[in-house]
Amino acid sequence: MRLAKFLAHAGVASRRKAELIIGKGVVTVDGEVVTDPARDVSAEADVRVAGDRVGVETRQVWAVNKPAGVVSTAREPGARRAVVELVDSPARLYPVGRLDADSTGLLLLTNDGELANRLTHPRYEVAKTYRARLRSPIGEPQLERLRRGVELEDGPTGPARVERRGPREIEIVLREGRNRQVRRMLEAVGNRVLSLRRVAFGSLRLGDLAEGGSRRLGEREIARLWKDAGL
């Protein structure tokens, strides 16, 4: 196994971030500093990052129903709670993408860097589904603008699938992952999001998972996520 993939499977970081870590010269294999992310290593190798030994963990994927105020990070130096604290697992988990602190709903945590990368990379266009409660009733002209894509300060968005769920509620499906994208899209068409909840990530739906709750995904669910990501 290549060193970058080894670190990703060990839950150190995604494969791309693992390559950067290796390039800094802080990774050793059997006592030797290695800066080549393509270096082959065995499962029995003594691999260390900044002196701490790492090993390949059993790969895990968890679904979390993130409450408002919880941050989408592996650790939080401030007073706010980090999403990994909602999961009872000894594995080194990190979020797959993110939700804003004031947004709620489905967030995935994993120690599988390769899966996390494919689920979040724009190339694979994995769908994320949100329910948004709005400040004002939304009309068909606004819905059509959202469906075609709107101009934001960082460029036009792609087309979105949008359905009205009530006078002030919509369901919107995006295949992009820009910062606060749903909120900015609604502002661009003259409305405002009051609350935002992610209800699906690819083929996986939030379902009846309680707010603040978590559950480990089974092999079939993980296989469907790999299929969502193009494999």
C-alpha positions as CSV (number, residue, x, y, z in Angstrom):
1,M,0.0,0.0,0.0
2,R,1.3,3.5,-0.8
3,L,2.2,5.6,2.2
4,A,-0.4,8.4,1.5
5,K,-3.2,5.7,1.2
6,F,-1.9,4.1,4.4
7,L,-2.2,7.3,6.3
8,A,-5.7,7.9,4.9
9,H,-6.8,4.5,5.9
10,A,-5.3,5.1,9.4
11,G,-7.6,8.1,9.8
12,V,-4.7,10.6,9.9
13,A,-6.1,12.7,7.0
14,S,-7.6,12.5,3.5
15,R,-5.2,11.2,0.9
16,R,-4.5,14.6,-0.5
17,K,-3.8,16.1,2.9
18,A,-1.7,13.0,3.8
19,E,0.5,13.8,0.8
20,L,1.1,17.3,2.2
21,I,1.9,15.9,5.6
22,I,4.4,13.5,4.1
23,G,6.0,16.3,2.1
24,K,6.8,18.2,5.3
25,G,9.2,15.4,6.4
26,V,7.4,14.5,9.6
27,V,6.6,10.9,8.6
28,T,8.9,8.0,9.2
29,V,8.7,4.4,8.1
30,D,10.7,1.9,10.2
31,G,12.8,4.9,11.5
32,E,13.5,6.4,8.1
33,V,12.1,9.9,7.1
34,V,10.0,9.5,4.0
35,T,8.8,12.4,1.8
36,D,7.5,10.3,-1.1
37,P,3.8,9.7,-0.8
38,A,4.0,6.8,-3.3
39,R,6.4,4.8,-1.1
40,D,5.1,1.3,-0.6
41,V,4.6,0.2,3.0
42,S,3.3,-3.0,4.5
43,A,0.6,-3.3,7.1
44,E,3.3,-4.3,9.6
45,A,5.5,-1.3,9.0
46,D,6.3,1.1,11.9
47,V,4.8,4.3,10.5
48,R,4.9,7.4,12.6
49,V,3.7,11.0,12.2
50,A,5.6,13.5,14.3
51,G,6.8,10.6,16.4
52,D,3.3,9.1,17.0
53,R,2.8,5.6,15.6
54,V,-0.2,5.0,13.4
55,G,-1.8,1.9,12.1
56,V,-4.6,1.0,9.7
57,E,-7.9,1.2,11.6
58,T,-11.0,-0.7,10.7
59,R,-12.8,1.6,8.3
60,Q,-15.9,3.2,9.8
61,V,-18.6,5.5,8.5
62,W,-21.1,7.1,10.9
63,A,-24.2,9.2,10.3
64,V,-24.9,12.0,12.7
65,N,-27.9,14.3,13.1
66,K,-26.0,17.5,13.8
67,P,-27.8,20.0,16.1
68,A,-27.4,23.7,15.7
69,G,-24.4,25.2,17.4
70,V,-22.2,22.1,16.9
71,V,-19.3,22.7,14.6
72,S,-18.2,20.4,11.8
73,T,-14.7,19.8,12.9
74,A,-12.7,16.9,14.4
75,R,-11.9,19.1,17.4
76,E,-12.9,22.6,18.6
77,P,-10.5,24.7,20.6
78,G,-13.3,27.1,21.7
79,A,-16.5,26.6,23.8
80,R,-18.6,25.1,21.1
81,R,-19.0,21.3,20.8
82,A,-17.3,19.4,17.9
83,V,-19.4,16.9,15.9
84,V,-17.0,14.0,16.6
85,E,-18.0,14.3,20.3
86,L,-21.5,12.9,19.3
87,V,-20.0,9.6,18.2
88,D,-18.9,6.8,20.6
89,S,-16.0,5.4,18.7
90,P,-12.3,5.1,19.5
91,A,-11.4,5.6,15.8
92,R,-10.0,8.9,14.6
93,L,-13.0,10.2,12.7
94,Y,-13.3,13.4,10.8
95,P,-16.3,15.0,9.0
96,V,-17.0,14.4,5.3
97,G,-17.5,17.9,4.2
98,R,-19.2,20.3,6.6
99,L,-22.4,21.9,7.7
100,D,-22.5,25.5,9.0
101,A,-22.7,25.7,12.8
102,D,-26.3,27.1,12.5
103,S,-27.4,24.3,10.1
104,T,-28.6,20.9,11.2
105,G,-29.1,17.4,9.8
106,L,-27.1,14.7,8.2
107,L,-23.3,14.8,8.5
108,L,-21.1,11.8,7.8
109,L,-17.9,11.0,9.8
110,T,-15.3,8.5,8.7
111,N,-11.7,7.4,9.0
112,D,-11.7,6.4,5.3
113,G,-9.9,9.3,3.6
114,E,-10.4,7.9,0.1
115,L,-14.2,7.6,0.5
116,A,-14.3,11.1,2.1
117,N,-12.4,12.6,-0.8
118,R,-14.7,11.0,-3.4
119,L,-17.8,12.1,-1.6
120,T,-16.8,15.7,-1.4
121,H,-14.8,16.2,-4.6
122,P,-16.7,18.3,-7.1
123,R,-15.7,16.0,-9.9
124,Y,-18.0,13.2,-8.6
125,E,-21.1,15.5,-8.1
126,V,-22.5,13.6,-5.2
127,A,-26.0,15.0,-4.4
128,K,-26.8,16.7,-1.1
129,T,-30.4,17.3,-0.2
130,Y,-31.6,20.1,2.1
131,R,-34.9,21.4,3.5
132,A,-34.9,25.1,4.0
133,R,-37.5,27.2,5.9
134,L,-37.7,30.7,4.4
135,R,-38.4,34.2,5.6
136,S,-40.9,34.9,2.8
137,P,-43.2,32.8,0.6
138,I,-41.4,31.7,-2.5
139,G,-42.9,32.0,-6.0
140,E,-42.4,30.1,-9.2
141,P,-40.1,32.7,-10.7
142,Q,-37.7,32.4,-7.8
143,L,-37.9,28.6,-8.0
144,E,-37.0,28.6,-11.7
145,R,-34.0,30.9,-11.1
146,L,-32.7,28.4,-8.5
147,R,-33.3,25.5,-10.9
148,R,-31.3,27.2,-13.7
149,G,-28.5,28.3,-11.4
150,V,-27.8,31.8,-10.0
151,E,-24.9,34.2,-10.1
152,L,-22.9,34.4,-6.8
153,E,-19.8,36.4,-6.0
154,D,-17.6,33.3,-6.6
155,G,-19.3,32.5,-9.9
156,P,-22.5,30.9,-11.2
157,T,-24.0,27.9,-9.5
158,G,-24.9,24.7,-11.4
159,P,-28.6,23.8,-11.9
160,A,-30.4,22.6,-8.8
161,R,-33.4,20.4,-8.3
162,V,-35.9,22.4,-6.2
163,E,-39.4,21.5,-5.0
164,R,-41.7,23.6,-2.9
165,R,-42.8,21.8,0.3
166,G,-44.9,24.7,1.6
167,P,-45.4,28.4,1.2
168,R,-42.1,29.1,3.0
169,E,-40.3,25.7,2.7
170,I,-38.4,24.1,-0.1
171,E,-36.3,21.0,-0.7
172,I,-33.2,21.6,-2.8
173,V,-30.7,19.2,-4.2
174,L,-27.1,20.4,-4.9
175,R,-24.1,18.7,-6.5
176,E,-21.7,21.4,-5.4
177,G,-20.2,22.1,-2.0
178,R,-19.6,25.9,-1.7
179,N,-19.5,27.7,1.6
180,R,-23.1,28.5,2.7
181,Q,-24.3,27.9,-0.8
182,V,-28.0,27.3,-0.1
183,R,-28.3,30.5,2.0
184,R,-26.4,32.6,-0.6
185,M,-28.6,31.2,-3.4
186,L,-31.8,32.2,-1.7
187,E,-30.4,35.6,-0.9
188,A,-29.5,36.0,-4.6
189,V,-33.2,35.5,-5.6
190,G,-34.5,37.9,-2.9
191,N,-35.3,35.6,-0.1
192,R,-33.6,34.4,3.1
193,V,-33.1,31.1,4.9
194,L,-34.4,31.0,8.5
195,S,-33.4,27.4,9.1
196,L,-31.5,24.7,7.0
197,R,-31.4,21.0,7.5
198,R,-29.6,18.4,5.4
199,V,-31.9,15.4,4.9
200,A,-29.8,13.3,2.5
201,F,-26.2,12.7,1.4
202,G,-26.1,10.8,-1.8
203,S,-28.4,7.7,-1.4
204,L,-28.3,7.9,2.4
205,R,-31.2,9.7,4.1
206,L,-31.4,11.1,7.6
207,G,-34.6,9.2,8.4
208,D,-35.7,9.1,12.0
209,L,-32.2,9.5,13.6
210,A,-32.7,11.7,16.6
211,E,-31.1,15.2,16.8
212,G,-27.7,14.8,18.3
213,G,-27.8,11.0,17.7
214,S,-25.4,8.9,15.6
215,R,-25.3,5.4,14.1
216,R,-22.6,3.4,12.4
217,L,-23.4,2.5,8.8
218,G,-23.5,-1.1,7.6
219,E,-21.6,-2.5,4.7
220,R,-24.5,-2.2,2.3
221,E,-25.0,1.5,3.1
222,I,-21.2,2.1,2.6
223,A,-21.3,0.3,-0.7
224,R,-24.1,2.5,-1.9
225,L,-22.1,5.6,-0.9
226,W,-19.1,4.3,-3.0
227,K,-21.6,3.8,-5.9
228,D,-22.8,7.4,-5.4
229,A,-19.2,8.5,-5.7
230,G,-18.7,6.7,-9.0
231,L,-17.4,3.3,-7.9
